[in-house]
């Protein structure tokens, strides 16, 4: 009876576990596909509505605000025409897809294709957005202008009547920040084995990077505008800005300066900022020099072409005057034509040629400035203190070396779970995003606390293995190699060759020191400084000589060059 029950097949109303799991997996897959199509449809529909509102704002509304000064309209609407051109082409390419599946496959590639154009156009608009809002706010204090704006908005965009122009001006700012969220929503409902998954993933990261670059560009513009305003303040305006808070800050800075000059506290140096400031001043100097040179060239060229002495009627005939006129005529009509190929064109055409050339070079200069803003100096790694070395060892005992990162600049935490860290501190990255999915904030472990820090201020830390032969700083003997066992075999065995490398990065603080990178090969010239202190060594790195800490150097074996073999014997390795 028992065996019969065991072999009895399941009843028609029952289903096996595998079948139920298959049905559940199919249901989940269909639900993901539905959500994917809905998210893609939302992106396309909102994009079409967004482009329509932009065109309405740029054409109808701007044309009806004829009572406002043209300069104010240029500030309010900024480069909205450029945004319309970019997004219209983007929408046109997006609508070329014949089906929803083809549209999803096309989405990621389109965002990657338009990434650079969107960044260049939107960062200009976002940088001028606050200035446009401030200008709109001033119109609220002028009843006549405010009524004109209200009537135009009410007639053309009734739903924006309460907010006025602010409702329309904020659309590009909101749209560019919404792109990563829309892409992330589509990506979450796309299976990893889908052919569109990789492109959508890259597009999501690209648009997050676009927003990050826009924020950085806006921040730099605001800082430049702030200091530019301070430079043009009168003495009375500067005195009017003085209050107890400003006096307190200036007093604190002055006392700190006195302490640094007196040697009470160490002077804080930011080599990264100093290098960037020096490059900025050099670029500004070169641009000003180029501007003055072009202006002088055009002035001299115009003066030279305007003077034609051979066409003048001189009272003196014959002799040297006649020879001078003939010589000048030959120069202008024969010789100078070879050096000035455009001298035969009219003044209008020549000026147009110059303007076109300057526009082309201006575009190249603008591209150079954009690249200069993107490519910042490589962050300087700070040497580790003994306490920091113990912290690194503690973190390595809990996490893999690939999770260790170094802070490139001071971080002042503000908000919940935000950490305050010092430049050069080592942390372990736990997650590369926060709980909201923001990849610009990473969750880290400092060895005692956990919290979030900006991802842009972290860089991977190169861990130097401790199982390699190292130099040891003895009591006045400097560093020395670990003993090498002599091979017992009588055959000719090549002895290992050693080289000195930097175990830790070191930043030079004066002209007497030289900077090191971890793993960099160095040549030791002296194992002590001029006073006989073995804690400092004189080295040569890339043709530069200077002092570095002796305990920052280690000796590691290097492979014997091909075709060479060293003789065996009691050769001393301490000849360094």
Phi, psi and omega in degrees: 000318180293318181295326178295318179294324182292325183268002182290129180290158180293150180291161182300332181281349182258158177225151181286168180294322180296319180294319180295322177294322178295320178295319180294319179295321178295321180294319179294319180297317178295323178294320178296318179298319179296314179296324178297314180295321179294320179293319178294320178296321178298319180296315182292315182295316179291330177293318178296317178294323180295315179296321178298315179295324177296316179295322176296319181292320186281328185262293187292309185293313182296323181290334180274349178266050185287346179281345177277147178299147181298324178297322177292322178296323178296325178286317184295312184267351173047230181257043182296333177296321177295320178297320179298318180297314182294311184287333176293317177294322178297316180293321180298316178293327181290328182278356178288342182296137182277333182223170180293322179297317179294326179293320178294320178294331182278336187303305184300315181295325179293317178296322177293325180290322183265007184302308184294318180295317179297318180297316183294324181278316185288330181290329176292316181294315182294327179292331180264000186296314181297322178295322178295318178296320178297323179290320177296324180294326178292331179291335178297337180273355178248103186303323183295311180293323179296323178293321178299313180297318182296318181295319180294315181294320181296322182285323187261320182229082184299326182292344180259013185299319184293320182271341179071216182295333182300326179297325182274323184290335183278349184302310179298324180295317180290325185293314184292331177281342181272341181304311180300325180292318179295318178293322179296323179294319177292320182295323181295335180256019177248124179298144181300335180272002178289144182293339180269355186296313184297316180295320178294321179295316178294322179295321178298315178294323180295317180288330172294321177294322177300314179296321178296317179293324177296316178297319180293319178296318179296320180296316179296321178297318180295321178294316179297320179294321180298311181286333176292323176294321181295327181291334185259009178284142175281171180296321180295320179293323177294319178295326181291337181276353182284131175214183182296325180293315181293322178296319179297317180294316181293323178296319179296318179295319181294318178295322177295321178296317178298320179295321179291319179293327180279350180084012180289318177237155180284146179282129179277124181241134175244093184294328179297314179292320180298317179295319180294320179295319179296317178297320180297317179295323178294319178297315179298320179296317180294321179295316179296321179293319178297319180297314180293323179294318179295318179298317179294321179297313180297321180295314180293321180294319178296319179295319182294317182286336181285330183273121178227081186295336183287346178269354182276147175271111180262142181291328181277132180243148178072181176067213185293327181296315180296320177296322179295317180296316178297318180296317181293320179298317179296322178298312183291323186268340185239298188289311185294337179296330179288329180266336178238083184293345182256014183287342183275348181281164180286166181298320181295313180294324180293317178296321178295321177298317179296317180296319178296320179295318179293323177297320180295314179292328176296320177296320178295321179293322178295319177297321177297318180296320179296318177294325179295324179288328181282318185270097179267161178301149179296128180303141182273127178277136180268143177292150182274138172278165180304320179295323179292326178296320178294325178295319178297317179298322179293321179291323180292333177288341181254329186231163177284155180301333181291344180269355182276133179228155180245140180282126184272341178204162183300140180240124177254106184285137177218121181116178182291133176062016177269129185264152172252116185234157179261155179298132180094351181290147182258135179224165176248127181277124179265318178218144182266027176194162178269188185290342178267002180086010180282115183279357178276353177236125182249146175272124185231164177238122180270000185099347177219327180232156174236141181182187185254143177222158177296132182292332181290349180254021177234144174219150183303140180261130180273112182275129178267118181300145181262359182270004178271157175300137185230161175276147181238136178267107181273193181275085177084356182267000183073198180263154183215164181278153172290147182297143180247127181288137178279130181297139181283335183291147179276354180286160181283105178248132181291127176288148180292142177262136183248152174224152181264128180229165178275125179279330181227154174288145180225135181253122180295135180253355179205176180289345181273353181247165179227142182279150179232152169247145181301129181088000183282137180281136182228160175246119182275122179266317178219143182268017179201165178273188184293338178268004179084013181280117183284356180285346179237142181234142176270121184231167174235126182228119177053041178083358179252140180248144178178175183265145175222157176297135183295326182282002175270358184251143176225160178250125181234150178287143177240149182294144178290133180300146179297138177087359180239149174217137181268140180290151177279163180143185182270060177280128181283135180259002182262028181279000186303000000 
